Amino acid sequence: MQPSGLKDRLMRGDTVANAWLTIPSAFAAEAVAHAGVDSVTVDMQHAPIDVATMVTMLQAVTAAPAVPLVRVGSHDPAAAMQVLDAGAMGVICPLIDTPEQAAAFVRACRYPPEGGRSWGPTRAKFAHGGYDRTVANDEILTFAMIETPSGLENLGTIAQTAGLDGLFVGPVDLSLNLTGQPVVDLDSGPLMGALEQVIEACTTHGLIPGVFASNGQEAARMHAIGFRFVTVGADAAHMTRGLSAATKELKAN
């Protein structure tokens, strides 16, 4: 199994640009993966992407320089194991509220003795030039999503989870839970305070601070406050914004 280099870069302190895939299409995944980003994340929580389509998207990304990751739909251990066996090089797990949930998630992503992942790298053994248990344990990235007041309240103990690589903020859900509005307002006291808490926890415990941003400007601001694994937007959102802007430009003349 060949190291992807992504985890090593993040652990060194580099900044990584991540793209978000919501369109259930291998062609779209391939195009995004060739757009200069460092990694791409297939979203299986909110996007209409099933397991079979996820596999074709990972296959498309493997042909590009970007590293394939998956955001699973829940913290069911089976979900993490399945996407890793399909060839994902990292897992982002939503709605981690407790250290117990974080530990179960990490355990699902690591082979024994470090974890409880069962052996069955069905596609992964082809996708990564052979497959080695110890290399996989070292290379696979694990991000626990912090999206709720409970997650914030337990931030210190979640961040101490053995084998966890990073914390990833879902700012829309976090804002919804903190302010009642699903809007990312970086001038909002509650949201900004929560983001700073996550960064501080990552700094204290040697974790990678990650976050979702919907566009380049928002991503730059997230980076400026300390996030290093930064999503620069989702495929469908960028497509519709670009087409909308082009249409307005045409009709203005």
C-alpha positions in Angstrom: 0.0 0.0 0.0 1.5 3.3 -1.1 1.2 6.2 1.3 -0.9 9.0 -0.1 1.2 11.7 1.5 -1.9 13.6 2.7 -1.7 12.6 6.3 2.0 13.3 6.4 1.4 16.8 5.0 -1.3 17.6 7.5 0.8 16.3 10.4 3.7 18.6 9.3 1.4 21.6 9.5 0.6 22.1 5.8 -2.7 23.5 4.6 -4.8 21.2 2.5 -7.6 22.2 0.1 -10.4 19.7 0.1 -13.4 19.6 -2.3 -16.8 18.2 -1.5 -18.7 15.9 -3.9 -22.5 15.8 -3.8 -23.3 15.0 -7.4 -23.6 11.2 -7.8 -21.4 11.0 -10.8 -17.9 9.5 -11.5 -17.4 12.1 -14.3 -18.1 15.0 -11.9 -15.8 13.4 -9.3 -13.0 13.0 -11.9 -13.4 16.6 -13.1 -13.3 18.0 -9.5 -10.3 15.8 -8.6 -8.3 17.4 -11.5 -9.1 21.0 -10.3 -6.0 21.4 -8.3 -7.4 20.4 -4.9 -5.4 18.1 -2.6 -8.3 15.8 -1.6 -12.0 15.2 -2.4 -14.7 14.0 -0.1 -17.6 12.0 -1.3 -20.6 13.0 0.9 -22.8 10.0 1.8 -24.7 11.8 4.5 -26.6 14.5 2.7 -26.0 13.8 -1.0 -28.0 11.2 -3.0 -24.9 8.9 -3.3 -25.3 5.1 -2.6 -22.5 2.6 -2.0 -22.2 1.5 -5.7 -22.0 5.0 -7.0 -19.5 5.9 -4.2 -17.2 3.1 -5.5 -17.3 4.5 -9.1 -16.5 8.0 -7.7 -13.5 6.7 -5.8 -12.3 4.9 -8.9 -12.5 8.2 -10.8 -10.7 10.1 -8.1 -7.9 7.5 -7.9 -6.9 8.4 -11.5 -6.3 12.0 -10.4 -3.7 13.6 -8.0 -6.3 14.2 -5.3 -6.7 11.9 -2.4 -10.2 10.3 -2.0 -12.0 10.6 1.3 -15.6 9.9 2.4 -18.0 11.5 4.8 -20.2 8.6 6.0 -23.8 8.9 6.8 -23.6 8.0 10.5 -21.2 6.8 13.2 -22.3 3.2 12.6 -18.9 1.3 12.5 -20.1 -0.7 9.5 -20.3 2.5 7.4 -16.7 3.4 8.1 -15.4 -0.1 7.4 -17.3 -0.3 4.1 -15.9 3.0 2.6 -12.4 2.1 3.6 -12.7 -1.4 2.0 -13.9 0.5 -1.1 -10.7 2.5 -1.2 -11.2 5.7 0.8 -8.1 7.0 2.4 -9.9 8.7 5.2 -13.3 9.0 6.9 -15.2 12.1 8.1 -17.8 11.0 10.7 -20.7 13.2 11.4 -22.4 14.1 14.7 -19.8 12.9 17.2 -21.1 14.1 20.5 -19.3 11.9 23.0 -15.8 10.4 23.5 -17.4 6.9 23.4 -18.8 7.7 19.9 -15.4 9.0 18.8 -13.6 5.9 20.2 -16.0 3.5 18.4 -15.5 5.5 15.1 -11.7 5.3 15.4 -11.8 1.6 16.3 -13.8 0.9 13.1 -11.1 2.5 11.0 -8.1 0.7 12.5 -7.1 -3.0 12.3 -6.3 -4.9 15.4 -4.6 -4.5 17.8 -5.1 -0.7 17.5 -8.8 -1.1 16.6 -11.5 -3.5 15.6 -11.7 -3.2 11.8 -12.4 -6.5 10.1 -10.3 -7.7 7.2 -11.8 -7.3 3.8 -10.1 -4.5 1.7 -12.2 -5.6 -1.4 -11.3 -2.8 -3.7 -8.7 -1.1 -1.5 -6.1 -3.8 -2.2 -6.3 -3.0 -5.9 -6.6 0.7 -5.6 -3.5 1.4 -3.5 -0.8 -0.9 -4.9 -1.3 -3.8 -2.5 -2.5 -3.6 1.0 -0.8 -3.8 4.3 -2.5 -3.7 7.7 0.1 -1.6 9.5 0.5 0.9 6.6 -3.3 1.2 6.4 -3.5 1.9 10.2 -0.9 4.7 9.8 -2.3 6.2 6.6 -6.0 6.3 7.1 -7.3 9.7 8.3 -10.0 9.9 10.9 -12.0 13.1 11.4 -14.7 13.5 14.0 -17.3 16.1 13.2 -18.2 18.7 15.8 -21.7 20.0 15.0 -23.7 20.2 18.3 -23.6 21.8 21.7 -23.0 18.3 23.1 -19.9 17.9 20.9 -18.6 21.3 22.1 -19.3 20.4 25.7 -17.3 17.1 25.3 -14.6 18.6 23.1 -11.8 18.1 25.5 -12.5 14.4 26.0 -13.3 13.8 22.3 -10.0 15.3 21.4 -8.1 12.9 23.6 -9.4 9.9 21.7 -6.5 7.6 20.9 -6.0 7.3 17.1 -8.2 10.2 16.2 -6.4 12.5 13.6 -8.6 15.5 13.5 -11.7 17.4 14.4 -13.9 18.7 11.5 -16.5 21.4 12.0 -19.8 21.4 10.2 -20.4 25.2 10.6 -23.9 25.2 9.2 -25.2 22.6 11.7 -23.2 24.1 14.5 -24.6 27.6 13.7 -28.1 26.1 13.5 -27.7 24.5 16.9 -26.1 27.5 18.5 -28.2 30.4 17.0 -31.2 28.7 15.4 -30.1 29.8 11.9 -28.4 27.5 9.4 -26.2 30.4 8.2 -22.4 30.7 8.5 -21.8 34.2 9.9 -18.2 34.4 10.9 -18.9 37.7 12.6 -21.3 35.9 14.9 -20.0 35.6 18.5 -21.4 32.2 19.3 -20.2 30.6 16.1 -16.7 32.2 16.1 -16.3 31.3 19.7 -17.1 27.6 18.9 -14.7 27.6 16.0 -11.9 28.9 18.2 -12.7 26.2 20.8 -12.2 23.5 18.2 -8.9 25.0 17.0 -7.7 25.3 20.6 -8.6 21.7 21.3 -6.7 20.6 18.2 -3.7 22.6 19.1 -3.7 21.2 22.7 -4.0 17.6 21.6 -2.0 17.6 18.4 -5.0 17.1 16.1 -5.7 18.5 12.6 -8.3 21.3 12.6 -10.7 20.8 9.7 -13.7 22.7 8.5 -16.3 23.0 5.7 -16.4 26.3 3.8 -18.8 27.0 1.0 -16.6 29.2 -1.2 -13.0 30.5 -1.6 -13.6 33.7 0.5 -15.0 31.8 3.4 -12.3 29.2 3.1 -9.6 31.9 3.3 -11.2 33.3 6.5 -11.4 29.8 8.0 -7.7 29.3 7.2 -6.8 32.7 8.7 -8.3 31.7 12.1 -6.4 28.4 12.2 -8.0 25.7 10.2 -5.6 23.6 8.0 -7.8 21.0 6.4 -10.3 23.3 4.6 -13.1 22.4 2.3 -13.3 25.0 -0.5 -16.9 24.2 -1.5 -19.2 21.6 -3.0 -19.4 20.6 -6.7 -23.1 21.4 -7.2 -22.9 24.7 -5.4 -19.9 25.9 -7.4 -21.6 24.8 -10.6 -24.8 26.6 -9.9 -23.0 29.8 -8.7 -20.8 29.8 -11.8 -23.7 29.3 -14.2 -25.8 31.9 -12.4 -23.1 34.4 -12.7 -22.5 33.7 -16.4 -26.3 34.0 -17.1 -26.5 37.3 -15.3 -23.5 38.6 -17.2 -25.1 37.6 -20.5 -28.5 39.2 -19.7 -26.9 42.4 -18.4 -25.6 43.2 -21.9 
